[in-house]
């Protein structure tokens, strides 16, 4: 019973570290905000925790499914069009901002 909880805790810590590094590299395509966006996932965090505690294999697969395609939402305008700064559109937006 303790092992799933430790695995979940380790996963959450690693996930937070990866998010902190990757989220700074986004810009909103709607309002041109460069604030760190909010990361959103499909599914439910509560369901993920329940599956990890009670049904370990399903918890693992559910977590992998949720983590495969995270999206980023702008904290200013709530648009789900936060794009990477390194993309062609992101570079175009950053050039407009820096003028």
C-alpha positions in Angstrom: 0.0 0.0 0.0 2.9 2.3 0.7 4.7 1.6 -2.6 2.0 3.1 -4.9 1.9 6.2 -2.7 5.7 6.6 -3.0 5.6 6.0 -6.8 2.8 8.6 -7.1 4.8 11.1 -5.0 7.9 10.6 -7.1 5.9 11.0 -10.3 4.4 14.3 -9.1 7.8 15.7 -8.1 9.3 14.8 -11.5 6.2 16.2 -13.3 6.5 19.5 -11.5 10.2 19.9 -12.3 9.7 19.2 -16.0 6.7 21.7 -16.1 8.8 24.4 -14.5 11.5 24.0 -17.2 9.2 23.7 -20.2 6.4 26.2 -19.4 8.8 29.2 -19.6 9.2 28.6 -23.3 5.7 29.5 -24.4 3.9 32.6 -25.7 0.1 33.1 -26.1 -1.0 33.4 -29.8 -4.1 35.4 -28.8 -2.8 38.1 -26.4 1.0 37.7 -26.8 1.4 37.1 -23.1 4.8 35.6 -22.1 3.7 34.7 -18.6 4.1 31.0 -17.6 1.0 29.3 -18.9 -1.2 26.9 -16.9 -0.7 23.2 -17.8 -3.9 21.3 -18.4 -4.5 17.6 -19.0 -7.4 15.4 -20.1 -9.0 13.3 -17.5 -9.2 13.7 -13.7 -6.5 14.0 -11.1 -8.8 12.4 -8.5 -9.4 9.4 -10.7 -5.6 9.1 -11.3 -5.0 9.0 -7.5 -7.7 6.5 -6.9 -6.4 4.2 -9.6 -2.8 4.5 -8.3 -4.0 3.6 -4.7 -6.4 0.8 -5.5 -5.5 -0.6 -9.0 -1.8 0.0 -9.6 -1.5 -1.2 -13.3 -4.4 0.9 -14.4 -3.1 3.9 -12.5 0.2 3.7 -14.4 -1.5 3.5 -17.8 -4.0 6.3 -16.9 -1.1 8.5 -15.8 0.8 7.8 -19.0 -2.3 8.6 -21.1 -2.8 11.9 -19.2 0.8 12.9 -19.6 1.3 12.2 -23.3 -0.3 15.4 -24.6 -0.3 18.2 -22.0 -1.8 21.5 -23.2 -1.0 25.0 -22.0 -3.6 27.7 -21.2 -2.8 31.4 -21.1 -3.3 32.8 -17.6 -4.3 36.2 -18.9 -6.9 35.5 -21.6 -7.5 31.7 -20.9 -6.8 30.8 -24.5 -5.6 27.3 -25.1 -3.4 28.6 -27.9 -0.1 28.9 -26.0 2.7 28.0 -28.5 6.4 27.3 -28.2 8.6 30.4 -28.6 10.9 28.4 -30.8 8.2 27.7 -33.4 8.0 29.9 -36.5 4.7 31.5 -35.2 6.3 31.9 -31.7 9.3 33.6 -33.2 7.1 35.9 -35.2 5.1 36.9 -32.0 8.3 37.4 -30.0 9.7 39.7 -32.8 6.4 41.8 -32.6 6.7 42.0 -28.8 10.4 43.0 -28.8 9.9 45.9 -31.3 
